[in-house]
């Protein structure tokens, strides 16, 4: 007996597995069995909440039926990374220095959508 997984199912499996791992780590920390702050080298586990956007973005990419959906996944990954860097002052960066990156990413997203729509129209034979 063989099973085949479509993209939606495999994407949901990735997201589900990530939540199980994150939840397990947080539970083990609350039970004082592990210390995530020391293990991950961060001040507080709560400063890592933007990683949720990265996980969602990865799920969208794995689950992506079109180029447009891949772009949305990349956008979510960028948003999570930008928030993480800005909140934790990685390399001394904060929101004050990094906000223009959102404008650049928005421009990239607009271009990505334009190319994705154009390639979809060409694939359908619409000029």
PyMOL commands that place a pseudoatom at each C-alpha (Angstrom):
pseudoatom trace, name=CA, resn=UNK, resi=1, chain=A, elem=C, hetatm=0, pos=[0.000, 0.000, 0.000]
pseudoatom trace, name=CA, resn=UNK, resi=2, chain=A, elem=C, hetatm=0, pos=[1.486, 3.357, -0.984]
pseudoatom trace, name=CA, resn=UNK, resi=3, chain=A, elem=C, hetatm=0, pos=[0.538, 6.823, 0.100]
pseudoatom trace, name=CA, resn=UNK, resi=4, chain=A, elem=C, hetatm=0, pos=[1.005, 9.980, -1.900]
pseudoatom trace, name=CA, resn=UNK, resi=5, chain=A, elem=C, hetatm=0, pos=[0.987, 13.421, -0.360]
pseudoatom trace, name=CA, resn=UNK, resi=6, chain=A, elem=C, hetatm=0, pos=[-0.139, 16.482, -2.212]
pseudoatom trace, name=CA, resn=UNK, resi=7, chain=A, elem=C, hetatm=0, pos=[1.489, 19.856, -1.611]
pseudoatom trace, name=CA, resn=UNK, resi=8, chain=A, elem=C, hetatm=0, pos=[-1.184, 21.020, 0.813]
pseudoatom trace, name=CA, resn=UNK, resi=9, chain=A, elem=C, hetatm=0, pos=[-0.774, 17.958, 2.998]
pseudoatom trace, name=CA, resn=UNK, resi=10, chain=A, elem=C, hetatm=0, pos=[3.029, 18.093, 3.006]
pseudoatom trace, name=CA, resn=UNK, resi=11, chain=A, elem=C, hetatm=0, pos=[3.012, 21.825, 3.813]
pseudoatom trace, name=CA, resn=UNK, resi=12, chain=A, elem=C, hetatm=0, pos=[0.651, 21.271, 6.719]
pseudoatom trace, name=CA, resn=UNK, resi=13, chain=A, elem=C, hetatm=0, pos=[2.813, 18.410, 7.938]
pseudoatom trace, name=CA, resn=UNK, resi=14, chain=A, elem=C, hetatm=0, pos=[5.871, 20.691, 8.013]
pseudoatom trace, name=CA, resn=UNK, resi=15, chain=A, elem=C, hetatm=0, pos=[3.994, 23.384, 9.941]
pseudoatom trace, name=CA, resn=UNK, resi=16, chain=A, elem=C, hetatm=0, pos=[2.497, 20.795, 12.307]
pseudoatom trace, name=CA, resn=UNK, resi=17, chain=A, elem=C, hetatm=0, pos=[5.899, 19.248, 12.981]
pseudoatom trace, name=CA, resn=UNK, resi=18, chain=A, elem=C, hetatm=0, pos=[7.427, 22.673, 13.637]
pseudoatom trace, name=CA, resn=UNK, resi=19, chain=A, elem=C, hetatm=0, pos=[4.687, 23.509, 16.160]
pseudoatom trace, name=CA, resn=UNK, resi=20, chain=A, elem=C, hetatm=0, pos=[5.199, 20.162, 17.894]
pseudoatom trace, name=CA, resn=UNK, resi=21, chain=A, elem=C, hetatm=0, pos=[8.953, 20.800, 18.149]
pseudoatom trace, name=CA, resn=UNK, resi=22, chain=A, elem=C, hetatm=0, pos=[8.504, 24.387, 19.368]
pseudoatom trace, name=CA, resn=UNK, resi=23, chain=A, elem=C, hetatm=0, pos=[5.826, 23.355, 21.861]
pseudoatom trace, name=CA, resn=UNK, resi=24, chain=A, elem=C, hetatm=0, pos=[7.945, 20.495, 23.179]
pseudoatom trace, name=CA, resn=UNK, resi=25, chain=A, elem=C, hetatm=0, pos=[10.954, 22.765, 23.651]
pseudoatom trace, name=CA, resn=UNK, resi=26, chain=A, elem=C, hetatm=0, pos=[8.859, 25.378, 25.466]
pseudoatom trace, name=CA, resn=UNK, resi=27, chain=A, elem=C, hetatm=0, pos=[7.321, 22.702, 27.723]
pseudoatom trace, name=CA, resn=UNK, resi=28, chain=A, elem=C, hetatm=0, pos=[10.745, 21.266, 28.561]
pseudoatom trace, name=CA, resn=UNK, resi=29, chain=A, elem=C, hetatm=0, pos=[11.931, 24.769, 29.402]
pseudoatom trace, name=CA, resn=UNK, resi=30, chain=A, elem=C, hetatm=0, pos=[8.946, 25.383, 31.692]
pseudoatom trace, name=CA, resn=UNK, resi=31, chain=A, elem=C, hetatm=0, pos=[9.714, 22.093, 33.452]
pseudoatom trace, name=CA, resn=UNK, resi=32, chain=A, elem=C, hetatm=0, pos=[13.327, 23.298, 33.913]
pseudoatom trace, name=CA, resn=UNK, resi=33, chain=A, elem=C, hetatm=0, pos=[14.674, 20.341, 31.974]
pseudoatom trace, name=CA, resn=UNK, resi=34, chain=A, elem=C, hetatm=0, pos=[16.388, 22.507, 29.349]
pseudoatom trace, name=CA, resn=UNK, resi=35, chain=A, elem=C, hetatm=0, pos=[17.362, 26.169, 29.186]
pseudoatom trace, name=CA, resn=UNK, resi=36, chain=A, elem=C, hetatm=0, pos=[16.585, 27.520, 25.748]
pseudoatom trace, name=CA, resn=UNK, resi=37, chain=A, elem=C, hetatm=0, pos=[18.152, 30.892, 26.430]
pseudoatom trace, name=CA, resn=UNK, resi=38, chain=A, elem=C, hetatm=0, pos=[21.541, 29.245, 26.956]
pseudoatom trace, name=CA, resn=UNK, resi=39, chain=A, elem=C, hetatm=0, pos=[20.999, 26.629, 24.260]
pseudoatom trace, name=CA, resn=UNK, resi=40, chain=A, elem=C, hetatm=0, pos=[20.006, 29.171, 21.580]
pseudoatom trace, name=CA, resn=UNK, resi=41, chain=A, elem=C, hetatm=0, pos=[22.139, 32.037, 22.837]
pseudoatom trace, name=CA, resn=UNK, resi=42, chain=A, elem=C, hetatm=0, pos=[19.272, 34.506, 23.181]
pseudoatom trace, name=CA, resn=UNK, resi=43, chain=A, elem=C, hetatm=0, pos=[18.165, 36.766, 26.023]
pseudoatom trace, name=CA, resn=UNK, resi=44, chain=A, elem=C, hetatm=0, pos=[14.649, 35.410, 26.295]
pseudoatom trace, name=CA, resn=UNK, resi=45, chain=A, elem=C, hetatm=0, pos=[12.680, 32.812, 24.404]
pseudoatom trace, name=CA, resn=UNK, resi=46, chain=A, elem=C, hetatm=0, pos=[9.999, 35.460, 23.923]
pseudoatom trace, name=CA, resn=UNK, resi=47, chain=A, elem=C, hetatm=0, pos=[12.413, 37.548, 21.863]
pseudoatom trace, name=CA, resn=UNK, resi=48, chain=A, elem=C, hetatm=0, pos=[12.328, 34.723, 19.303]
pseudoatom trace, name=CA, resn=UNK, resi=49, chain=A, elem=C, hetatm=0, pos=[8.578, 35.003, 18.531]
pseudoatom trace, name=CA, resn=UNK, resi=50, chain=A, elem=C, hetatm=0, pos=[9.187, 36.385, 15.003]
pseudoatom trace, name=CA, resn=UNK, resi=51, chain=A, elem=C, hetatm=0, pos=[10.481, 32.930, 14.042]
pseudoatom trace, name=CA, resn=UNK, resi=52, chain=A, elem=C, hetatm=0, pos=[6.776, 31.980, 13.821]
pseudoatom trace, name=CA, resn=UNK, resi=53, chain=A, elem=C, hetatm=0, pos=[6.602, 34.043, 10.616]
pseudoatom trace, name=CA, resn=UNK, resi=54, chain=A, elem=C, hetatm=0, pos=[9.594, 32.131, 9.243]
pseudoatom trace, name=CA, resn=UNK, resi=55, chain=A, elem=C, hetatm=0, pos=[7.893, 28.802, 9.979]
pseudoatom trace, name=CA, resn=UNK, resi=56, chain=A, elem=C, hetatm=0, pos=[4.675, 29.975, 8.298]
pseudoatom trace, name=CA, resn=UNK, resi=57, chain=A, elem=C, hetatm=0, pos=[6.680, 31.205, 5.304]
pseudoatom trace, name=CA, resn=UNK, resi=58, chain=A, elem=C, hetatm=0, pos=[8.475, 27.873, 4.959]
pseudoatom trace, name=CA, resn=UNK, resi=59, chain=A, elem=C, hetatm=0, pos=[5.104, 26.120, 5.093]
pseudoatom trace, name=CA, resn=UNK, resi=60, chain=A, elem=C, hetatm=0, pos=[3.782, 28.388, 2.346]
pseudoatom trace, name=CA, resn=UNK, resi=61, chain=A, elem=C, hetatm=0, pos=[6.789, 27.647, 0.138]
pseudoatom trace, name=CA, resn=UNK, resi=62, chain=A, elem=C, hetatm=0, pos=[6.504, 23.877, 0.638]
pseudoatom trace, name=CA, resn=UNK, resi=63, chain=A, elem=C, hetatm=0, pos=[2.757, 24.137, -0.029]
pseudoatom trace, name=CA, resn=UNK, resi=64, chain=A, elem=C, hetatm=0, pos=[3.058, 26.567, -2.977]
pseudoatom trace, name=CA, resn=UNK, resi=65, chain=A, elem=C, hetatm=0, pos=[1.082, 25.636, -6.086]
pseudoatom trace, name=CA, resn=UNK, resi=66, chain=A, elem=C, hetatm=0, pos=[2.226, 28.767, -7.974]
pseudoatom trace, name=CA, resn=UNK, resi=67, chain=A, elem=C, hetatm=0, pos=[5.070, 31.258, -8.115]
pseudoatom trace, name=CA, resn=UNK, resi=68, chain=A, elem=C, hetatm=0, pos=[2.779, 33.831, -6.489]
pseudoatom trace, name=CA, resn=UNK, resi=69, chain=A, elem=C, hetatm=0, pos=[2.437, 31.617, -3.409]
pseudoatom trace, name=CA, resn=UNK, resi=70, chain=A, elem=C, hetatm=0, pos=[6.200, 31.135, -3.237]
pseudoatom trace, name=CA, resn=UNK, resi=71, chain=A, elem=C, hetatm=0, pos=[6.541, 34.934, -3.178]
pseudoatom trace, name=CA, resn=UNK, resi=72, chain=A, elem=C, hetatm=0, pos=[4.143, 35.136, -0.235]
pseudoatom trace, name=CA, resn=UNK, resi=73, chain=A, elem=C, hetatm=0, pos=[6.223, 32.550, 1.619]
pseudoatom trace, name=CA, resn=UNK, resi=74, chain=A, elem=C, hetatm=0, pos=[9.411, 34.495, 0.961]
pseudoatom trace, name=CA, resn=UNK, resi=75, chain=A, elem=C, hetatm=0, pos=[7.674, 37.664, 2.188]
pseudoatom trace, name=CA, resn=UNK, resi=76, chain=A, elem=C, hetatm=0, pos=[6.735, 35.937, 5.471]
pseudoatom trace, name=CA, resn=UNK, resi=77, chain=A, elem=C, hetatm=0, pos=[10.297, 34.647, 5.940]
pseudoatom trace, name=CA, resn=UNK, resi=78, chain=A, elem=C, hetatm=0, pos=[11.689, 38.133, 5.326]
pseudoatom trace, name=CA, resn=UNK, resi=79, chain=A, elem=C, hetatm=0, pos=[9.189, 39.674, 7.766]
pseudoatom trace, name=CA, resn=UNK, resi=80, chain=A, elem=C, hetatm=0, pos=[10.152, 37.185, 10.482]
pseudoatom trace, name=CA, resn=UNK, resi=81, chain=A, elem=C, hetatm=0, pos=[13.864, 37.718, 9.925]
pseudoatom trace, name=CA, resn=UNK, resi=82, chain=A, elem=C, hetatm=0, pos=[13.473, 41.517, 9.885]
pseudoatom trace, name=CA, resn=UNK, resi=83, chain=A, elem=C, hetatm=0, pos=[11.456, 41.511, 13.112]
pseudoatom trace, name=CA, resn=UNK, resi=84, chain=A, elem=C, hetatm=0, pos=[13.930, 39.158, 14.782]
pseudoatom trace, name=CA, resn=UNK, resi=85, chain=A, elem=C, hetatm=0, pos=[16.923, 41.312, 13.822]
pseudoatom trace, name=CA, resn=UNK, resi=86, chain=A, elem=C, hetatm=0, pos=[15.178, 44.532, 14.847]
pseudoatom trace, name=CA, resn=UNK, resi=87, chain=A, elem=C, hetatm=0, pos=[13.811, 43.277, 18.172]
pseudoatom trace, name=CA, resn=UNK, resi=88, chain=A, elem=C, hetatm=0, pos=[17.057, 41.595, 19.250]
pseudoatom trace, name=CA, resn=UNK, resi=89, chain=A, elem=C, hetatm=0, pos=[19.336, 44.344, 17.911]
pseudoatom trace, name=CA, resn=UNK, resi=90, chain=A, elem=C, hetatm=0, pos=[21.421, 41.899, 15.888]
pseudoatom trace, name=CA, resn=UNK, resi=91, chain=A, elem=C, hetatm=0, pos=[24.588, 43.710, 14.740]
pseudoatom trace, name=CA, resn=UNK, resi=92, chain=A, elem=C, hetatm=0, pos=[23.282, 46.729, 16.665]
pseudoatom trace, name=CA, resn=UNK, resi=93, chain=A, elem=C, hetatm=0, pos=[20.335, 47.157, 14.294]
pseudoatom trace, name=CA, resn=UNK, resi=94, chain=A, elem=C, hetatm=0, pos=[16.901, 48.255, 15.452]
pseudoatom trace, name=CA, resn=UNK, resi=95, chain=A, elem=C, hetatm=0, pos=[13.663, 49.352, 13.801]
pseudoatom trace, name=CA, resn=UNK, resi=96, chain=A, elem=C, hetatm=0, pos=[15.106, 52.855, 13.460]
pseudoatom trace, name=CA, resn=UNK, resi=97, chain=A, elem=C, hetatm=0, pos=[17.828, 51.644, 11.082]
pseudoatom trace, name=CA, resn=UNK, resi=98, chain=A, elem=C, hetatm=0, pos=[16.025, 48.791, 9.332]
pseudoatom trace, name=CA, resn=UNK, resi=99, chain=A, elem=C, hetatm=0, pos=[12.592, 50.184, 8.417]
pseudoatom trace, name=CA, resn=UNK, resi=100, chain=A, elem=C, hetatm=0, pos=[13.651, 51.017, 4.826]
pseudoatom trace, name=CA, resn=UNK, resi=101, chain=A, elem=C, hetatm=0, pos=[14.169, 47.280, 4.281]
pseudoatom trace, name=CA, resn=UNK, resi=102, chain=A, elem=C, hetatm=0, pos=[10.374, 46.858, 4.448]
pseudoatom trace, name=CA, resn=UNK, resi=103, chain=A, elem=C, hetatm=0, pos=[9.956, 49.318, 1.552]
pseudoatom trace, name=CA, resn=UNK, resi=104, chain=A, elem=C, hetatm=0, pos=[12.579, 47.446, -0.473]
pseudoatom trace, name=CA, resn=UNK, resi=105, chain=A, elem=C, hetatm=0, pos=[10.931, 44.093, 0.307]
pseudoatom trace, name=CA, resn=UNK, resi=106, chain=A, elem=C, hetatm=0, pos=[7.544, 45.490, -0.665]
pseudoatom trace, name=CA, resn=UNK, resi=107, chain=A, elem=C, hetatm=0, pos=[8.999, 46.585, -4.016]
pseudoatom trace, name=CA, resn=UNK, resi=108, chain=A, elem=C, hetatm=0, pos=[10.500, 43.140, -4.542]
pseudoatom trace, name=CA, resn=UNK, resi=109, chain=A, elem=C, hetatm=0, pos=[7.097, 41.609, -3.722]
pseudoatom trace, name=CA, resn=UNK, resi=110, chain=A, elem=C, hetatm=0, pos=[5.360, 43.841, -6.293]
pseudoatom trace, name=CA, resn=UNK, resi=111, chain=A, elem=C, hetatm=0, pos=[7.918, 42.840, -8.947]
pseudoatom trace, name=CA, resn=UNK, resi=112, chain=A, elem=C, hetatm=0, pos=[7.629, 39.156, -7.990]
pseudoatom trace, name=CA, resn=UNK, resi=113, chain=A, elem=C, hetatm=0, pos=[3.847, 39.267, -8.331]
pseudoatom trace, name=CA, resn=UNK, resi=114, chain=A, elem=C, hetatm=0, pos=[4.156, 41.008, -11.685]
pseudoatom trace, name=CA, resn=UNK, resi=115, chain=A, elem=C, hetatm=0, pos=[6.532, 38.350, -13.022]
pseudoatom trace, name=CA, resn=UNK, resi=116, chain=A, elem=C, hetatm=0, pos=[4.417, 35.552, -11.541]
pseudoatom trace, name=CA, resn=UNK, resi=117, chain=A, elem=C, hetatm=0, pos=[1.239, 36.879, -13.199]
pseudoatom trace, name=CA, resn=UNK, resi=118, chain=A, elem=C, hetatm=0, pos=[3.076, 37.395, -16.491]
pseudoatom trace, name=CA, resn=UNK, resi=119, chain=A, elem=C, hetatm=0, pos=[4.513, 33.854, -16.473]
pseudoatom trace, name=CA, resn=UNK, resi=120, chain=A, elem=C, hetatm=0, pos=[1.090, 32.425, -15.630]
pseudoatom trace, name=CA, resn=UNK, resi=121, chain=A, elem=C, hetatm=0, pos=[-0.469, 34.290, -18.578]
pseudoatom trace, name=CA, resn=UNK, resi=122, chain=A, elem=C, hetatm=0, pos=[2.263, 33.054, -20.927]
pseudoatom trace, name=CA, resn=UNK, resi=123, chain=A, elem=C, hetatm=0, pos=[1.737, 29.482, -19.721]
pseudoatom trace, name=CA, resn=UNK, resi=124, chain=A, elem=C, hetatm=0, pos=[-1.954, 29.791, -20.556]
pseudoatom trace, name=CA, resn=UNK, resi=125, chain=A, elem=C, hetatm=0, pos=[-1.142, 31.261, -23.969]
pseudoatom trace, name=CA, resn=UNK, resi=126, chain=A, elem=C, hetatm=0, pos=[-2.573, 34.696, -23.125]
pseudoatom trace, name=CA, resn=UNK, resi=127, chain=A, elem=C, hetatm=0, pos=[-0.450, 37.550, -24.452]
for i in range(1, 127): cmd.bond("trace and resi %d" % i, "trace and resi %d" % (i + 1))
show_as sticks, trace
zoom trace
